[in-house]
Amino acid sequence: MKKVYIFLAEGFETIEALGAYDVFCRGGLDVKTVSINNKKQVSASNKIKVEADKLILEIKDFSDADLLYLPGGYPGYENLAKDATVGSIIKKHYEEGKLLAAICGAPTVLLKNRIGFGKKVTSHSCCKDEMSANYVYTGKPIEEDGNILTSIGAGHSVDFAIRLVEILEGEKAVEKIKSGMEL
């Protein structure tokens, strides 16, 4: 079973994190939410409180991850970008050639950690200029370049998560998700 970690920072975008969590579970992935704080309870940008499965400091090794997923949301993506532990984990994961996904403002976390410069990316339009300086910004709903996968924002959360499941588990898993969700 493929393993996914979803990083949660204060101010994360609810649908980008929890919608993806739901789709990943439906697709047969082993999914864990990870609080980057020193407490499991994390507040979304709309103040919904979520209890993460683990604290980032409880997980000594993320090498079992097939995918690391960074949701956006303000100020969630800024909090992810400021966290040195998150930076070192995603950088190592990327350098090992494993999948790294970021949506909305979260592609700026890649930028702040100098990951994948020159690759094609997309992000929320508010980050376009910032991203364009070091990446080929496409503005597409979903962009894939090697092991970096990005999406433009909340409205594409489910499609993005389904695409990630397709990459990890194949078309049969996608058919199961679509059938169960009436897509």
LOGUTOR-856763 format. One record per residue: residue in three letters; y negated, z negated, x of N, C-alpha, C in turn. Coordinates in steps of 0.05 Angstrom, whole numbers, padded with zeros to 5 digits, always signed. Each point is the difference from the previous one (the first is absolute). Layout:
% LOGUTOR-856763
ALAYZXYZXYZX;...
***
This chain:
% LOGUTOR-856763
MET+00024+00000+00017-00024+00000-00017-00025+00000+00018;LYS-00018+00019-00006-00024+00002+00016-00019-00023-00006;LYS-00015-00009+00020-00017-00024-00002-00030+00008+00001;VAL-00015-00012-00018-00029+00005-00001-00015-00027-00001;TYR-00021-00002+00016-00018-00023-00001-00027+00010-00011;ILE-00010-00014-00020-00027+00005-00011-00018-00023+00009;PHE-00021+00007+00016-00018-00021+00009-00021-00006-00020;LEU-00004-00025-00006-00020-00009-00020-00022-00016+00014;ALA-00024+00008-00003-00024-00014+00010-00017-00007-00024;GLU-00016-00021+00002-00018-00007-00021-00017+00024-00008;GLY+00000+00007-00026-00015+00022-00010+00015+00026-00001;PHE+00027-00001+00001+00015+00025-00002-00003+00013-00028;GLU+00005+00026-00001+00000+00014-00026+00027-00004-00014;THR-00001-00011-00024+00024-00008-00014+00019+00024-00004;ILE-00009+00021-00011+00019+00023-00007+00011+00012+00026;GLU-00016+00000+00021+00010+00012+00025+00022-00016+00013;ALA-00001-00026-00004+00021-00018+00011+00023-00003-00019;LEU-00007-00009-00025+00022-00007-00018+00012+00024-00014;GLY-00015+00021-00004+00011+00025-00011+00020+00011+00020;ALA-00008+00000+00026+00019+00009+00021+00024-00018+00002;TYR-00004-00026-00002+00023-00018+00000+00020+00007-00021;ASP-00010+00004-00025+00018+00007-00022+00015+00026+00005;VAL-00014+00021+00009+00012+00026+00005+00021-00003+00023;PHE-00007-00015+00021+00019-00004+00022+00026-00013-00010;CYS-00003-00021-00016+00024-00014-00011+00016+00019-00017;ARG-00013+00015-00018+00014+00019-00017+00015+00021+00017;GLY-00011+00006+00024+00013+00020+00018+00022-00012+00018;GLY+00006-00025-00004+00022-00012+00015-00007-00011+00027;LEU-00026-00003+00006-00008-00010+00026-00001-00031+00000;ASP+00004-00012+00023-00002-00029+00004-00030-00005+00006;VAL-00015-00012-00018-00029-00002+00003-00008-00029+00002;LYS-00017-00006+00020-00011-00027+00003-00031+00002+00002;THR-00013-00017-00015-00029-00003+00003-00005-00021+00021;VAL-00021+00006+00016-00007-00018+00023-00029-00007-00001;SER-00005-00026-00003-00028-00010+00001-00009-00001+00029;ILE-00023+00011+00006-00010-00002+00027-00016-00026+00004;ASN-00002-00016-00021-00014-00026+00001+00019-00022+00008;ASN-00009-00024-00001+00017-00023+00007+00011-00013-00026;LYS-00002+00014-00022+00011-00009-00026+00012+00024-00014;LYS+00020-00005-00016+00014+00022-00014-00016+00012-00023;GLN-00017-00016-00012-00016+00010-00023-00023+00017+00011;VAL-00002+00024-00011-00021+00019+00009-00014+00010-00025;SER-00026+00001+00001-00015+00010-00023-00007+00029+00003;ALA+00005+00016-00021-00007+00028+00000-00030+00003-00004;SER-00009+00025+00003-00029+00005-00004-00010-00007-00028;ASN+00018+00001-00019-00007-00007-00028+00007-00029-00006;LYS+00005-00016+00020+00005-00029-00002+00028-00007-00010;ILE+00018+00019-00005+00027-00006-00007+00013-00013+00025;LYS+00014-00022-00004+00013-00014+00022+00029+00007+00001;VAL+00009+00007+00024+00028+00008+00004+00012-00018+00022;GLU+00025-00008-00004+00013-00015+00021+00017+00019+00016;ALA-00006+00002+00026+00015+00017+00018+00027-00012+00006;ASP+00019+00018+00007+00026-00009+00008+00000-00016+00026;LYS-00016+00009+00018-00001-00012+00027-00028-00002+00011;LEU-00004-00018+00019-00025+00000+00016+00005+00017+00025;ILE-00020+00013+00009+00003+00018+00023+00010-00015+00024;LEU-00008-00025+00004+00009-00015+00023+00028-00010-00002;GLU+00012+00001-00024+00028-00007-00004+00019+00022+00010;ILE-00010+00024+00001+00017+00023+00008-00006+00005+00029;LYS+00019-00006+00016-00003+00003+00029+00003+00028+00010;ASP+00015+00016-00017+00007+00027+00009+00000+00018-00024;PHE-00016+00021+00001-00001+00020-00021+00017+00025+00007;SER+00017-00002+00020+00015+00024+00009+00020+00010-00021;ASP+00006-00017-00020+00019+00009-00021-00014+00017-00021;ALA-00026+00003+00002-00016+00015-00020+00004+00030+00004;ASP+00005+00014-00022+00000+00029+00001-00028+00010-00007;LEU-00015-00016-00015-00027+00008-00009-00018-00025-00001;LEU-00023+00002+00011-00021-00020-00003-00021+00012-00018;TYR-00008-00015-00021-00018+00011-00020-00025-00017-00002;LEU-00024+00013+00002-00026-00013+00000-00015+00009-00025;PRO-00003-00019-00020-00016+00007-00023-00030-00002+00007;GLY-00016+00014-00016-00029-00003+00004-00011-00022-00018;GLY-00023+00005-00011-00014-00021-00015-00021-00012+00017;TYR-00022-00007-00013-00022-00012+00015-00003-00029-00007;PRO-00001-00018+00019-00001+00004+00029+00027-00001+00014;GLY+00022+00004-00016+00026-00001+00012+00005+00017+00024;TYR-00008+00025-00001+00005+00017+00024-00017-00009+00024;GLU-00023-00011-00005-00016-00011+00023+00013-00024+00012;ASN+00012-00017-00017+00014-00023+00010+00025+00008+00015;LEU+00014+00021-00008+00023+00010+00015-00010+00010+00028;ALA-00022+00014+00000-00010+00012+00025-00009-00021+00020;LYS-00009-00023-00010-00010-00021+00018+00023-00017+00012;ASP+00023+00002-00011+00022-00018+00008+00015+00012+00024;ALA-00001-00014+00022+00012+00009+00025+00030+00002-00002;THR+00012-00018-00015+00030+00000-00003+00008+00025-00015;VAL-00014+00006-00022+00006+00025-00014-00002+00024+00019;GLY-00022+00000+00015-00005+00022+00018+00023+00004+00020;SER+00010-00021+00012+00021+00002+00020+00026+00009-00013;ILE+00006-00010-00025+00024+00007-00014+00000+00030-00007;ILE-00022+00010-00012+00000+00028-00008-00001+00019+00024;LYS-00013-00008+00021-00001+00017+00024+00028+00003+00012;LYS+00015-00022+00002+00027+00001+00011+00018+00017-00018;HIS-00003-00004-00026+00016+00015-00019-00005+00030+00002;TYR-00026+00008+00002-00008+00028+00003+00011+00011+00026;GLU-00002-00015+00022+00009+00010+00026+00030+00003+00001;GLU+00014-00014-00017+00029+00003-00002+00008+00024-00017;GLY-00020+00014-00012+00005+00023-00016+00008-00006-00028;LYS-00004-00024-00009+00007-00008-00027-00023+00006-00019;LEU+00006+00001-00026-00019+00007-00021-00021-00022-00004;LEU-00025+00009-00001-00023-00017-00005-00016+00013-00022;ALA-00004-00015-00022-00014+00011-00023-00025-00017-00006;ALA-00022+00014-00007-00025-00014-00007-00014+00016-00022;ILE-00011-00015-00019-00013+00012-00023-00028-00010-00004;CYS-00017+00016-00011-00028-00007-00007-00016-00005+00025;GLY-00010-00024+00004-00015-00007+00024+00017-00008+00023;ALA+00026-00005-00005+00018-00010+00021+00004+00019+00023;PRO-00003+00027-00002+00001+00016+00024-00019-00009+00022;THR-00022-00014-00008-00018-00010+00021+00013-00021+00017;VAL+00021-00012-00009+00015-00020+00016+00012+00015+00024;LEU+00010+00025-00005+00010+00016+00021-00022+00007+00020;LEU-00023+00007-00010-00023+00006+00016-00008-00023+00018;LYS-00002-00024-00012-00009-00024+00015+00020-00007+00022;ASN+00025+00008-00004+00021-00006+00020+00007+00024+00017;ARG-00016+00021-00002+00002+00024+00017+00029+00013-00002;ILE+00009+00003-00024+00026+00011-00006-00002+00028-00011;GLY+00014+00019+00013+00003+00027-00010-00025+00017+00000;PHE-00018-00005+00019-00024+00017+00001+00008+00030+00002;GLY-00015+00016-00015+00004+00029+00000+00019+00009-00022;LYS+00013-00018-00013+00019+00007-00022-00016+00006-00026;LYS+00014+00014-00018-00011+00005-00027+00003-00026-00017;VAL-00022-00007-00013+00000-00024-00017-00017+00005-00025;THR+00003-00017-00019-00018-00002-00023-00006-00029-00004;SER-00020-00006-00016-00007-00028-00006-00020+00001-00023;HIS-00008-00023-00010-00021-00002-00020-00024+00014+00011;SER-00015+00014-00017-00023+00015+00009-00021-00017+00014;CYS-00001-00026-00006-00020-00017+00013+00005-00003+00030;CYS+00024+00007+00009+00008-00002+00028+00001+00027+00014;LYS-00007+00021-00014+00003+00028+00010-00014+00004+00027;ASP-00025-00007+00001-00016+00004+00025+00012-00015+00023;GLU+00007-00026-00005+00011-00017+00020+00027+00012+00011;MET+00016+00010-00018+00026+00010+00007-00002+00028+00014;SER-00019+00016-00008-00004+00027+00010-00006+00000+00030;ALA-00011-00021+00010-00007-00001+00029+00024+00002+00018;ASN+00023-00011-00009+00024-00001+00018+00025+00013-00012;TYR-00002+00010-00024+00023+00012-00013-00009+00026-00013;VAL+00020+00016-00009-00006+00024-00016+00002-00010-00029;TYR-00023-00005-00012-00002-00010-00027+00004+00022-00020;THR+00019-00002-00018+00006+00022-00019-00010-00005-00028;GLY-00002-00025-00008-00008-00007-00027+00021+00006-00021;LYS+00024+00007+00008+00022+00005-00019+00009-00026-00012;PRO+00013+00001-00024+00010-00025-00012+00020-00015+00018;ILE+00017+00016+00014+00020-00011+00018+00000+00018+00025;GLU+00001-00013+00023+00001+00015+00025+00022-00012+00017;GLU+00015+00019+00014+00021-00008+00017-00003+00014+00027;ASP+00002-00015+00021-00001+00012+00027+00017-00018+00018;GLY+00024+00010+00005+00019-00015+00016+00008-00025-00015;ASN-00002-00023+00014+00007-00025-00013-00023-00015-00012;ILE-00023+00013-00003-00023-00011-00014-00003+00013-00027;LEU+00001-00016-00021-00003+00010-00028-00024-00015-00012;THR-00018+00015-00012-00024-00012-00012-00004+00011-00028;SER-00015-00016-00016-00007+00009-00027-00028-00008-00006;ILE-00013+00016-00017-00028-00003-00005-00008-00024-00016;GLY+00017-00010-00018-00008-00024-00015+00017-00008-00023;ALA-00009-00020-00015+00016-00013-00021+00012+00019-00021;GLY-00015+00021-00007+00010+00019-00020+00024+00016+00009;HIS+00006-00002+00026+00024+00015+00010+00021-00019+00010;SER-00002-00026-00006+00018-00020+00010+00029+00005-00007;VAL+00006+00007-00025+00028+00004-00008+00011+00025+00013;ASP-00016+00022+00000+00010+00025+00013+00005-00005+00030;PHE-00018-00015+00013+00003-00005+00028+00026-00017+00005;ALA+00004-00020-00016+00024-00017+00003+00025+00016-00005;ILE-00001+00018-00020+00024+00017-00005+00005+00018+00024;ARG-00021+00011+00011+00004+00017+00024+00013-00015+00023;LEU-00009-00025+00004+00011-00017+00021+00030-00005-00005;VAL+00007-00006-00025+00028-00004-00007+00016+00026+00006;GLU-00012+00023-00007+00014+00025+00004+00006+00004+00030;ILE-00019-00007+00017+00004+00003+00029+00022-00019+00009;LEU+00000-00024-00010+00020-00020+00009+00027+00002-00013;GLU+00001+00008-00025+00025-00001-00015+00009+00026-00012;GLY-00018+00020-00001+00008+00026-00010-00006+00005-00030;GLU+00007+00024-00008-00007+00009-00027+00015-00015-00022;LYS+00024-00009+00004+00015-00015-00020-00015-00026-00008;ALA-00011-00013+00020-00015-00025-00005-00025+00006-00017;VAL-00013+00023+00007-00024+00008-00015+00007+00007-00029;GLU+00023+00014-00004+00008+00006-00028+00005-00026-00016;LYS+00012-00020+00013+00005-00026-00013-00027-00013-00008;ILE-00019+00000+00018-00026-00011-00005-00014+00014-00023;LYS+00000+00026+00001-00014+00016-00020+00013-00003-00028;SER+00026-00002+00000+00014-00004-00025-00007-00027-00012;GLY+00001-00021+00016-00006-00027-00009-00028-00004-00008;MET-00019+00015+00012-00028-00003-00006-00010+00021-00021;GLU+00019+00017-00009-00008+00022-00019-00021+00019+00012;LEU+00003+00006+00026-00019+00019+00013+00011+00028-00002;
***
